[in-house]
Amino acid sequence: MTVSKVIKYLLFTFNFLFFAGGAIILTYSTHVRSNKGHYQITDELLPAIHLLIFIGAMTLVFGFLGFCGAIRENRCLLALFFKGLLIMFLMLLAVGVLGAVSRTAAAQELVRKHLKQLLPLSEQPKEVQETFHNVERTGFCCGFFVGHLDWGNSTVVPDSCNCTDTSRNCTDLDGRDIYATPCMPHIMTWLDRMSDSLIGTALAFGILMILGMIFSLALICQIRSWKKGIV
């Protein structure tokens, strides 16, 4: 008697979805890492992004192993698949923890201290200034903590601070309408959203990994019993 076709093809289907999910995670996390300025990724969140990149890559590899192991009913490949899932599951727990830690008051205070080191913004390298210009445009804000004063004197306040949305809180600066709201609330809100995304991704993929480990372990046991002539 052969092994259960139901478990076998459930595992086959799972690995297809697992492989596709890994490709999505790898693509998205790599894109976020390459455009961290646009996504306003802080140094505190980078370890979690790096872990997601690694997990996405390993998911592709172990998804292929699980696919081959299920089709060929190979215990060695299925065992590797199971161990790989277990390791990645522990890594996903780390991603969730990092995402949760980044939301704590202590972590947010570290972000504030890091940003204070960049003041005045007008003395930062051009690429840093350009990154923050994007933050000001998307956040409808100016400066980090006290508005345009974070740039230095009024003559160096960039056009990204110009008030292009009159429904926002704006103020006059030497005849210019600029945003009066500093960007810190916008940055913290974005940090919370990124943390939620990391935690949600870790939870959803963790559930898939638990299912994969259950299916692979059941199939391994069935193959072992079948080869011993018990089933």
N, C-alpha and C positions, 0 to 999 in steps of 0.2 A: 504494500500500500504506500502510495506516495504521500508527500507532505500536503497539508491543507492548501488548496489552490486559493481559498479565500484570503488567508493570511499572506500568501505569496504575492498575490496581485494587489492586495492592500498596501504591502510594503513597496511594491513596484510603483504604484500610483503616488504613494507618499514621497518616494525618492524623486520622482519627476517634479512634484511641487516643491520639494526641498531644494532641488537643484535650481529651479526657477527663482525661488526666494533668495537663495544665495547670490545669484546673479544680480538681482535687484538691490540687495543690501550692499554688495561690493560696488556696484555702479554708483548708487546714491551716496554712500559714505566717502568714496573717492572724490566724487564731485564736490561734496561739502568740504572735504579737506583741502582740495585745490582752490576753493573759493571761500576760504574761511573768513576773509574780510567782508565779503558780501553777506554771508550768513551770520556775521558777528560772533564767530566762535572764539571763546576765550581760551587761555592756556589751561584753565581748569577743566574744560570739556575735551581738550585734544586727546588725552589718554583714552577716553571712551570712544572717540571717533576712530582712533587707531585700532582699538580692539574690534570694532565693527568691521573695519577693512579686513583684518586678519580672519575674523569669523566668516565673512562673506567668501573669502578665498578658500578657506578650509571646507566650507559647506559645499562648494563645487566639487572638490576632490572626494569628500566622503559621500556625497550624493551619488557620484559615479560608482564608488565602491559598493554602496548599498544596492544600487541598480544591478550591477553585475552579480553581486552575491545572491540577490533574490532570484534572478533569472537562471543562474547556474546552480543554485542551491548549494553554494560553497560556504562552509562554516567559517573558514579562515577569513574570507572577505567580509562576511557578516559580523564576525567578532571584531575586526578592525573598524567596521562601521559603527558598531555599538560603542567601542572605546572612544572613537572620535566624537560621537555625539555626546558622550558623558563629559569629555574634556571641554567641548564647546559650550555645553550647558553650564558648566562652572564658570566659563569666561563670560557668558551672558549674564550670570548673576553678578559678576564684577561690573559689567556695563550698567546694570540696573542700580547697583550700589553707587557707582560714580555719578550717575544721573541724579540720584536722590541726594547725594552729598553736595552736589553743585547748587542745590536749592536751599541749603542751610544758611543761617545768618552769618556764620563764620566764613563760608565760601564767598558769599556776596561781599563781605567786608574785604576779603582778599582781592576781589575784582576791583573794588573802589580804590584800594591802595595802589594796585597796579596802574590804574588809569590816572591817578594823581601824579604818578611819575612821568606822565607824558605832557604835563603842563609846563609852559604854555604850548599849545598845539602848533603854533606857527613856527616853532623851532624844531619840530620833528621832521624826519626825512619825507621826501615827496610822496613816496608810496604809502606811508602811514597817513599822511594828510588826505590823500585821495580816497583811502579806505574810509576815513571818517566822514568825508564829504558825502559818500553814499549813505552812511548812517543818518546824517542830518537830512538828506533828501527824503529817505524812506520813512524816517521817524518824525518829520516835520518839527525839528528841534534844532538847537544851536548850542555848541559847547557840551561839556560833560556835566558840570556841577552848578555853575552860576551863569550859564548862558554865554553870550559872546565874549565876556571877559576872559574865558578860558583860552581864547585864541591870542590874547595879548592886548594890544591897543586896537582902537576901532578901525585903523587903516588896513589891518591885515585880516579882518573878518571876511571869510570867503563868500562867494555867491551862493554856496549851498545853504547858507543861513537865510537867504532872502525869502521873505514870506510870499509864497506862491499860492497859498490857500488862505483866503481871508477869513475863513471860518475858524482858523486856529488862533491861538494866543500869540499875538504879534506886538512888536514895539518899534518905536522909531529910533534909528541910529544914524545921525548925520544925514538926515533926509532919506534914508533907506528904511523900508519896512522889513524887519527881520523877525525870526521866531524868537519869542521870549522864553519858551520852555526849554530847559536843558535836556540832554539826551539820556541822562542816567535812568529815569523811569522806563524809557523805551528799551534800553539795553537790558535792564533787569527783567522786563516782561518777556523779551526775546530769549533770555537765558532760561526762564521758567518753561517756555514753550519747547525749547530744545531738550530740556531735561525730561519733560513729559514724553517727547518723541522717543528718546533713548529708553526710558522705562517701558513705554508701550511696546516698542520693538523687541526689547529683551523678554517681556512677558509673553507676547504672541509667539515668538520663535521658540521660546523655552517650552511652551505647551506642545508645539510641533515636535520638538526634540524628544520629549517624554514619550509621545505616541510612537515615534520612530524606534526608540529603545525598546518599548514594549513589543512592537511587531517583530523587530529583529531578534530579540531574545526568545520569543515564542517560536519563530521559525528555526532558530538554532536548536532549540530543544526538540522540535519535531524531526529535524534532519538527523540529529543524534539518535533519537529513539528508532527512527525508521531504519537507519544503518545497522542498529543492533538487533533488528528484527522483532522489536517489541511492538511496534505499531503494525 
